[in-house]
Amino acid sequence: MFGSQGQILLAMGSYMAVVIGIGIYYAKRASASSDYFLIGGRKLGPWVTAMAAEASDMSGWLLMGLPGVAYWFGLSDAIWTAIGLLIGTYLNWLFVAKRLRGYSYVAGDAITIPDFFSNRFKEEKKVLMTISCLFILVFFTVYASSCFVTVGKLFASLFNSNYVLMMVLGALFVLFYTFIGGFLAESASDFMQGVVMFISLTVVVVGGIVAAGGLSTVVANARQIPGFFEFFGIAQPVVVDGVQQLDAAGRPLFGAAGHYGFLTVLSTLSWGLGYFGMPQVLLKFMAIEKTEQLTLSRRVATFWCTISLAAAVGIGIIGRLIYPAAFLTQSAAERIFILMSTDFFIPLFAGFVMAGILAATISSSDSYLLIAASAFSKNLYQGIMRKEATDRTVLVVTRITLLVISAFAMLIALDENSVIFTIVSFAWAGFGATFGPIMLFSLFWKRVNRAGAIAGMLTGGLTVFVWKLVLKPLGGIWGIYELLPAFLLSCAAIVLVSLLTKEPSPEIQAEFEKVRAYVS
């Protein structure tokens, strides 16, 4: 008999077949040149640009990580994160997209982020390019591992199977798809995956509201948990060795509400700063066919983010009310979307809904793997190590690098108890602080120079590590999200070093003015 698991597998398998079909369809064009493989020949349309940017950005943490935070801690931590991300999304599309599209074309027709920075400052010794590539390799390997954790948890939960086996199988599927299709396949399928994610989130949150007895009932019941439904409070699950305790009636125990003060709000809102340094989003800006199409892309992306982020937070809140003791660890709480999907809908439709998780994972991990691989093959290998390398050789090295990065990401993802949200927050901070400040200064300040760019990148990237690993465990004011101090220190380093060193050459300043006229 074709049971519920079989129906779920059929729905998800059909989805995966479509994704593979897209990869095969674009395989020939992707192999035509490294330009097509890495940036699609700058031929993306406005809808694909918008949906591909957001789907590759949000990843599996939108369907599992963010609802998990809301389930575990309540409204405040999740909603302020969502608000920060929404503001960051809008401002990035409004200010950065058009200027970067024009500047990346004028500055040597750059097709990667390291290319852009190196060309922007007319490097002879490729120091900026090397620093950019190394940070991309490190942080995107971490990012890809979060996607592999997502797919491992999804399949292990659905089919009651071994987590490691499911994680490896999912990672191999993503790798195969990215390996054959490149940027065009990634962007085209990301459009479809963005639609699937949007539908999945809205359907599940509406189903949850109905199952919980209506919106007013949800709000009333959520307020019964101390700090759970407050903007400036936070729920405090009573845990022993990371496991939430239950009372005699089997209900989860919570302590007194914690205080969610101004500094914590500011820290959480700072997630929005990360957008200015996200290569997977910035690359989509560079790849759109016409700059005037970015207005429509911005509107589509903002609408998508508003609804999707609100739905993700709602799923976590509602899930805690319907299944109060279903998940007793923060890591397990990230499976609330899966539980609600399988409980609310017939198996075949649940399989489609949960394809949203698979969609999010694929749309992000293929971007991460592709950008990291291109950083090595195009920038380090061809740009520095072997400048005479042919385009065909670069393609081969890109695909070999994909294999190596995927292997390291799978090693990081071996721990089943990894919290997706925590992994993503570290990589997000890394990119936001390393590339965000210098991207803004490169696009909008003529006086910034190469020395300032190097200082800013190193300061931002290294501060993330120091703050996260050394200072944050001290608690208190040091407990704020590492992106905020790292971003601010990077900005300070860029301004200070640029002003204390020689101003950019007349050639660089003339190019800056040319871009300003080009995009005005």
N, C-alpha and C positions, 0 to 999 in steps of 0.2 A: 504493500500500500504506500502511496506517495504522501507521507506524513508532513507535519508542519515544518520540520527541519528541511525536508526535501523541497518544499515549496519556497522556503526562504533561500535555500541554496540556488534554486532555479532562477528566482528573481535577481539575485546578486550575480549569478553566473552570466545571465543574459546581459546585465549591465557591463560586466567585465569584458564580454565578447565585443560589445560595441566600442569600448575604449581601445581594445586591441585593434579593431578594425580601423579606427581613426589613425592609430600609429602606423599601420601598414599602408594606409592611403597616402600618408604624407612622407613615407620612408624615402621615396625616390627624390622628391624635392629637398628633403632634409640632407640627403647625401650629395646634393649638387655642389655645395660649397660650405665652408665653415660659417660664412655670413648667414646662410639660410638655416643651418643647423642651430646656430646660437641666438639669432635675433629675427629669423623669419624674413630677412630681406626688407625690413621696415614696411610690411604690407598689412598690418593688422587694422581692422575696422574698429569703429568706436564702441560697439556693443561687446565685441570679443575682447577688446582692450580692457574695458571696465570689469567684465565678469571674470576674465582670466586673472587680472590683478588682485581682485578681492578673494577669489577662490584659492589662489595659490598663497595668498597672505594668511587667511584665517586658519586653514588646515584643520586637522582633527580636533584641535583643542577647542574649537568653537562648538562642536557637537558633544564633546566629552569633557574637556578640561574646564571650560567656563561653567557649564551646568553642574559639574562636580564641586566647584568652589561655592556656587549658590546653595547647593544641597547641604554642604558641610558647614558653612559659616553664615549663610543667609544673604540678604539683599546687598548690604553695603559694599563689601569687597568686590562682588561681581559687577554691581551697577556702576560704581565709580570707574572700574576698569573699562567697562563698555562705553561710558561717556567719554573717557579719555581717548579711546580708540576711534570713536566716531568723529570727534573734533579733529584728531590727527589725520584721519582719512580725508576729511573735507579740505583742510588747509593744505595738505600735500598735493591734492588734485588742483586746487585753486592757484597755488603759488609756484610749485616745483615743476609740475608736469610739462607745461608749455615751454618754460625756460630750458629745462633739461633736454627736451626733444630737439630744440633748435641748437643748443650749445653742443650736444653730443655729435650732431651732424657737422657743424662748422669746425669743431675742434678735431679734425682728422677723421671724421666719420667713425667715431668710436662705437664699438658694438658690445663692449662690456664695461662695467663700472670701473675696474682698474684702468682700462684703456682711457676712459674719460678723464680720470684724475691725472694720469700721466700726460695726456695730450693737453689738458687744460693749462698745465704749468710748464709745458715744453721741456720735459725731462730729457736729458742726455743719459745720465746714469739713472736707471729705473728704480729708484728707491721707493717712491710712492707706489709704484706698481707692485713691487715686491711686498711691501707692508700690506697693501690692500688684499693681495692674493692670499697671504698667509692667514690673515684674520678671516677671510671668506672661507678658506678651507677648514679652519677650526670651528667656527660658529655654525657653518652649514652642515658639518658632520654631526654636531650636537642636534641641530634642528631636524635633520633627517632621522636621527634616532628616535626623536619624539613621535614622528609619524609611524615608525615601525612599532613602537610601543602601542600606539593607537590601534593599528590593524591587528596586532597580536592579541590585545584585550578583546577586540571585537569578535574575532573568530573563536577564541578560547571560550568566551562567554556564550556565544551562540550555539556552538557544537560540543560544549563541555570537553574540549580537547586540550592537549598540552600547549601551554602558552608559547614556549620557545619554538616549537614546531610551527605553530600558526604564524608567529612573527616572521620567521625565516621565509615561509612560503609567500606571505604577503610582500615582503621586501623583494623577493625574486621577481614577483609579478610586476612591481613598480619599476624595477631595474630593467626588465625586458622591454617594457613599454617605452621608457625613456631612451633606451639604447637604440631602438630602431627609428623613432619618430622625431626626436629633437624638439626644437622650440615650436615649430608650427603645430605638430601633434599635441604638444603640451598645451598651447594656447587654445587650439580648437576644442580639445576635450575639456579644458578648464571652463569654457563657456557652458558646456553641457553640465559639468559638475557643479558650477555655480547655481544653475537652475535647480538641479536635484537637491543641493544643500538647502536652498531657499524653501522649496516645497516641503522637504522633510521637517525642517524646523517649525514652519507654520502649522503643518498638519498635526504634529505631536503636541505643540503647545495648546492648540485649540482642543484637541482630544483630552488633554490633561485638565483644562478648565471645565469641560463638560463632566469628566469623571469625578472631579473634586466638588461638584455641586454649584458651579458658577463663580464668576469673578469675585463677587462680594463675599462669598463663603471662603474662597482662597485667602483673601485679605484678612478676614476675621480670624481664621484659624492660624495663619502665619504669625499674627500678632500675639498668639498665646505662648510662643516660644520666646524667652527673653533675648532681646537684641536681634531676632531673626528677620524682622521686617522693618528695619530702621536704616535711615541714611547715615546716621552718626552714632550707631551702636553696632555691635557684632556679636553673633551667637558664640557661645563657648561650650562645645561638646565636652562632657566629662570623659576623659580618656585615661586608660591604664595601658602602658606599652603601645600606645598608638591606636588602641581599640576603644570605641565608645562603649560606655557601660549602660546597662539597662536596669530599670527598677523591677520590683516584684511582679508587675503586670506586663513586663516585656516592652515597656516604652523607653525610648532613649533618654538619657539624662543630660541636662544642660545646666551649666553654672549660671551665675549672674551675668547679665549682659556686659560685654567689654565696651570700652570707650573708643569710638572711631573719630579721632580729633582732626583738626585742620591739617596738621603736618602729614597725617596718614592719608587724608583725602588728596592732598597735593602730590604725595608720593605715588598714589594709585593713578591719578589723572596723568601722571608723567608717562604712562604707557603710550600716550598719543605722540610723544616726541620720537618714539622709535620709528615711525613711518618715514621720516626724512632720511633714514639710512637703510631702508629695507631693499636690498638688491633685487629681490623677486618682483617688487612693485615698481621700482625705478626703471627696471629693464623694460617693462611694459610701456612706460611713458616713451622710452626711446624707440620702441618698435611700431608705434602707431603710424599710419600712412600719412596723415595730414594733421598739422597742429590744430587747425580749426575744429577738428572732430573731438577734441578733448573736452569741450564744454558739455556735449552730450554724455561722454564717458563719465565725467564728474557727477552728473545728475543721477545716472544709473547706479554708479558705485555708492553714492551717498544713500540712496533709497534702499539698496540691497543691504548695506551695513546696518541701517537703522532698524529695519524689520528683523534681520537675522540676529543681531546682538540682543535685542529685546526678547526675542523668542527663546534664545539660549538661556538667558537669565531666568525667564519664566519657567522653563522646564525644570531647572534645579529647584526653584522655590516650590512649585507644585508637586514635584516628585517627592520631596521630603514630607509633604502633608499626606500624600496617598500611600507612600511606602516608608513610614518613619524609621523603621528598624531594619530595612533591607540591606543597608550598607553601613558597616560599623568602622570602616577606616577611610581616610581621605582618598587613598588610592582607589579603593573599591567604589567610592561615591561617583567616580567618573564614568561608571557604567549605567547611570540612571536613564540616559537616553535610550539605551538598548532595552532596558527592562520595560519602559513605558511603551516603546514601539511594539514589542512582542505581546504585551498584555492588551493593548488597545485595538489592534488591528488583526485581520485575518493574516495567516502566515505569508501569503503571496504578496500582499500589500506591505506587510511589515518588512519583507525582504527588500522591497523598493525603497521604503523609508530609510532602512539601515544602509542601503547603498549610498545614502548621503554621507555617512561616516567614511565609507570607502572612497567616495568622491572627494571628500575633503582631504583625505590622506594622500591619495594619488595626485591631486592637483597641487599640493604643497611639496611633497617629496620629490616629484619629478622636477619642479622648479629648483629646489635646493640642490639636488644632485647635478643638474645641468649647469647651473651657475658656478658651483664649486669646481666641476670638471673643466669648464671653460677658463676659469681663473688660472688653473695650472697649465692646460694645454696651449691656450691662446696667448696668455700673458707671460707666464714664467717660462714655458718651454720654447715657444716661438719668439716671444718678445725679448727674452734674455739669454736662455741657454743655447738655443740653436736658431738663429735668426734666418738662416737659409732654408729652414724646413718648409716643405711644400704644403699646400692646403690639404691635400690628401693625407699627409702624415699627421697634420694637426687633428683631423677627424679621427684617425686611429688612436692617437694619444688621448683624445677626449674620451673615447669609449673605454680605453684601458683604465683611465682615471676614475670613471664611473664605477667600475668594478671595485677598485681599491677603496674608494670613499664609502661605498655601500657596505663593504666588509667591516670597516671600522664602526660605522653607524650601527650595524647589527650587534657588534660586540657591546657597545654602550647600552643597547636596548635589551640585553639578556635578562635584566632584573625586572621581574613581573611586578614588583611593588613600586616601580618608578611612578611618580606623579607627573602626568603629562604637562600640567599647568606650570609646574616648577621648572621642568626642562625648557619649555618654551620661553618662560620669563627670563632665563639666563641668556639664551641665544638672542632674544629680542633686545635685551639691554646691550649686549655686545655689539650688534649691528647699529642700533640707534646711537650709541655713544661714539663708536669708531667712525661711522660714515655720515651720520646725520648733521653734526655741526659743520664739517668741512663741505658737505654738499650745499648747505645753505649759503655759507660764505663764498664758495666757488661761484655760485650762480648770481649772487647779489652784491658782493663787495669787491670792487676793482682792486683795492689795495692788498688783498690777501696774497701771500706769496708761497712759494714751495716750502720754505722753512717752516712757515706757520702751519701749512697743511700737514707736514710730517709730525710736527709737535702735537697738533690737535688729534691726529689719528692715534698716535702712541699713548697720549694722555688718556683719551677716552677709552680705548681698548684695555689698557692695563689697569685703569681705575676700576673697571667692572670686575676684574678678577680680584683685586685687592679688597674692594668693598664687600664683595660677595663672600669671600673666603676668610678674610681676616677681621674686618670691622663689623659687618652685620651681625655676627654671632654675639657681639658685646651688648646688643639690645639698645633700648632707649632711642636717642636721636640717630644712632648708627643703624637702626633697624629699617630705615626707609629703603625703598626700592633703589637698587644700585644704578639704574638708568639716570635718575635725576642728578645726583652729584657728578656722575661721570660725564654727562652731557654738558653741564655747566662748566666743569673744569676743562673740558675739551674746548669749549668756546673761549674761555679765558686764555688758554694756551695759544690758540690760533691768533687772537687779537694781539696779545702781548708780544709774541715772537715775530709776527708780521711787522709790527710797528718798530721793533728794535733791530730789524734786519733790512737789507736793501729792498726797495720797492720793485715790483714786477717790471720786466723789460717793456719798452715801448710796443714791441710786437704783441705781447700778452695783453696789454691794456687796450691796444687797438682792436684785438679780437673780441675782447669783452664788450667794447662799444658796438662792434659789428653785430654781435648776438643780440644786444639790447635793441638795436634797430630792426633786426631780423624778426624778432618775436613780438614787437610792439604793435 
